[in-house]
Amino acid sequence: MYKMPPLNALRAFEAAARHVSLARAAQELNVSPGAVSHQIRALEAHLGIELFERRVRAIALTPAAKLLYPGLQNGFLQIQEAVASLRHAANERVLVVSTPPGLTSKWLAARLYRFANAHPEIEVRISSSLTNANFTTDGVDVAVRHLAARPDDDASLLIERLVELSLVPVCSPRLHEQHGRPRTAGALARMPLIHDDSLVGRARIPTWSDWFSAAGLPSVEIGRGLRFNSSDHALDAAGEGAGVLLAHDLLAYDDLRTGRLIIPVAQPIASGRAYHVVCPRHRSAVPQVRAFRDWIKQEVAALDWAPIRGKAIPARGRKSARTRSAP
């Protein structure tokens, strides 16, 4: 029978092959680069073949390593999934939900009590992060992710679209009054702007430049104004009258509904993105996962978009029919 190589040596090789770096493999495994190198040389001695070409400050996989790596990576992934399944089985009351911070702060947190009231047997833990959760290593059961409106299929994941996102200009009623209640893109160009940079580099999200170009004003100077790397902070600044923000309509929904923010110019622009609820396909029918999926889809379906997506601020001096007829 062929003798199994030492597990530590296999783990060191898998990490080094995945990163193509001894230093990064050492950082992941919490050991020194010399220890990783020692384990790999022991594995090479055991197998009687070279796995890496040693170069100046770099390594490269040999043909033998490229043959070994895929099966070994899958093997460690299956071990991780087995351990994760054991954790889930030990505590089925807990539901860990991964969401973007802005969505948690501006929309989800205010509604979670309804899920808790409907499912008192489930203990919900929210993990907010801009990075996508790893369902195998992060202990996450279900996630809400900001993805392309039609994301690529993933056989291992169940991906359900919640709502497509548009971007709308929003500002505080007080700022709107201070600037003469502007209602055109040209007038808006003279107001202070706020920029939400939280998704810069992660996705091609329309910016103020795109919005003004769509409005027929491609030469507007949009470099000025406050910049935030957090959507909820940008919305808070807009609510305090710091400027006009091009905001995701779902994140601005509650502030618009309550009147803390208004839409000065009703010209939404499609973001090409959508929020999706995502979970491992093999756990989609687990009771607490299914309950959350059903609940959040119902919450989104109940939203009333008419006053947000289809109504601008009235023109200055214009009165409604109801106002004109009032005594």
Order of alpha helices (4+ residues) and beta strands (2+ residues): alpha-alpha-alpha-beta-beta-alpha-beta-alpha-beta-beta-beta-alpha-alpha-beta-alpha-beta-alpha-beta-alpha-beta-alpha-alpha-alpha
